[in-house]
Amino acid sequence: MKIEETPENFQALDTVGAAGIPATPASLAALGGPEAQASQLSQAELDLRAETETREAITEGQSLSPMQASLRRLGRDRRAMFFLALVLTIIVLSYVGPLLYTRIGPTILGGAIGTDILKPGQYHNYVYSDLSRTDTLSSALHPLGTDAIGRDILARIMAGVNVSIEVALLVELLDIGLGVTIGTLAGFYGGWLATFLDRFTDLMFAFPGLLFAILAAATLGPAFQERLGLPGRLILVAMALGISVWPFMARLVRGQTLQLREQQFIEASRTVGSSNYRIIMQHIVPNLFNIVIVAAALDVVNTIVSEAVISLLGLGVQTPGSSLGLMINDATAQIALNPWEVVWPTFVLTLIVLAFSFMGDGMQDAFNPRTKD
């Protein structure tokens, strides 16, 4: 068999017997390789590159849990972190602020005829009425002024924020407690419990939750207040709002549970003999945290607005208690005399709603299982 010679136009590609080029730094630099680029960098830049590559290698080598990955995404969202810090600041100031505010200020003369000796613990208390200083503008003594009966507006705003936070906390405890429990059981076992959840949720969709809370406060409010005192209406409003929102949390949890119970790790747990209770508590519930925390954060906004509306209608917190909605209701009669009495509680309510809304949006993006880094 005759072997044909290599055509002339292919001889340049023939590397048989060719001497290799030594891989020295000089030869790599002549070819424009990494050594050529490295030779043009300073020592500080080389150290920074090495540190960055090492950090990336360590991060990629670690196995992050879904919770750790979600928290890392949340930490990278500057807008969400800003509003989270703002929410925490508002909450801390509303509870710590009154303790400091009632200790700041001189001893003054006031009262009904202006002859009573008053200390900061009195005229900076949100329930005290200084009739000698009604409808005043901002001053060193009262930074945000006073209302129609001489109560300090700043002190009442801090007390009103406390009410909003406490109602939201009670509602979310009821929402998460009932929603997660019934939703998990309905999704895992199905049957009559799932049917009941579907029908009850359809009923709540047809009957607005805020309207239900207003109806409950109007009919049962006096009885609760007579038996439990001023907090009675607050507890009733929280219960009514909680009853109206938990079916939506339960339906959300049920849908996620239906997906989880078909996963391979659940089948593996059954294979090794785990009981249903153990599967639910160790495998189902921990994997519900992401959707529950996001739904709860977004529900807080509706709860705060609903409580303010109920108090604005005069069915929530009653005088001498304080609520942002109650303050707006009381100040509407004085809007021509002192419009700041309406502006301050409205501004604070708007700030709280926006802060929780943007924080909830950031948490939704961070804790969404479909979000990628």
KADAFEN-V9342 format. One line per field, one symbol per residue. phi: phi as a letter, one per 30 degrees, with the letter a starting at -180 (. if undefined). psi: psi as a letter, one per 30 degrees, with the letter a starting at -180 (. if undefined). burial: b if it has 16 or more other ideal C-beta (glycine too) atoms within 10 Angstrom, else e. A space follows every 50 residues. Layout:
BEGIN
phi->???
psi->???
burial->???
END
This chain:
BEGIN
phi->.ccdddeddcddcdcdiddddddceddddddidedddddccddddddddd ddddddddddddcddeddddddddddddddddddddddddddddcdeedd ddcckddbcajdcicddccedcdcddcdccddbchdddaddbecibcdci dddddddddddeddddddddddddddddddddddddddciiddddddddd ddddddceddddddddddcceedddddcieddddddddddddddcddddd dddddddddddcddddddddddjddddddddcbdeedceeddddddddde dddddddddddddiccdceddbaddddddddddcdddbdddddddddddd ddddddddddddddddcdeddcd
psi->kkkklklefffffjgkgkklkkileeeeeefgaeeeeeffkleeeeeeee eeeeeeeeeffkjkleeeeeeeeeffjeeeeefeeeeeeeeeefeeeeee efgkllklkbaeggfkkklefefgkffkjjffikhlakleejegalafgg kkeeeeeeeeeeeeeeeeeeeeeeeeeeeeeeeeeeeeebbfeeeeeeee eeeeefjkeeeeeeeeeeefeeeeeeefaefeeeeeeeeeeeeffeeeee eeeeeeeeeefglefeeeeeeggkleeeeeefeeeeffeeeeeeeeeffe eeeeeeeeeeeefgfbklkglkkeeeeeeefffgeeeifffeeeeeeeee eeeeeeeeeeeeeeeegkffkk.
burial->eeeeeeeeeeeeeeeeeeeeeeeeeeebbeeeeebeeeeeeeeeeeeeee eeeeeeeeeeeeeeeeeebbeebbeebeebeebbebbeebeeebeebbee bbeebeebebbeeeeeebebebbbbbebbbebbbbbeeeebbebbbbeeb bbbbbbbbbbbbbbbbbbebbbebbbebbbebbbbbbbeeeebbeebeee beebeeeebbeebbebbeeebeebbeeeeeebbbebbbbbbbbbbbbbbb bbbbebbeebbeeeebeebeeeeeeeeebbeebbbebbebbbbbbbbbbb bbbbbbbbbbbbebbbbbeebbbbbbbbbbbeebeeebebbbebbeebbe ebbebbebbbbbbbbbbeeeeee
END
